[in-house]
Amino acid sequence: MIRKIKLKIEKIDSGARRVYGLIITLALIISLEHFQTSSVKVIISILGSLFVIALAETYVKFISETAKKGKRLSKEEIRHLIKEEFSIMLASEIPVFLFFLELVNLISLETAFLLAKLTGIISLFCLGYILGSLLNKKFLKKFIIGIVSAVLGMVVIGLKLLMH
């Protein structure tokens, strides 16, 4: 029973990290869209930004966990910490793939930006819905959590558009 609860918490944490990574990715896409840029620069910006954030958060969490325990973390604890913090990188899969499609001339840069934003918002809804499922919510609450996640993504896009 306790193991099931721990696994559920890990899935919720991982899902939350993906939402976080997706919001960062959407913000980057919106920021880069209005500059003369290339797919390579967008891909590097997305992967580089998420990597740096994950690395910094891994370091901070490592220090925090070591201080809480008052001793060195085991290799397994370090592996788990790295896996958890770097799960934000998973949010970049679809946008990176879309910009790669532009790189090999299968879609235009404008289409890559549009599809990256649309799939980002849809992914936020889906991740929110899944998180609601993990929390054992009823359909309506899962749907609302999904909508709130998607709206948050749209708010980020809106705020970035206002800044330009």
Order of alpha helices (4+ residues) and beta strands (2+ residues): alpha-alpha-alpha-alpha-alpha-alpha
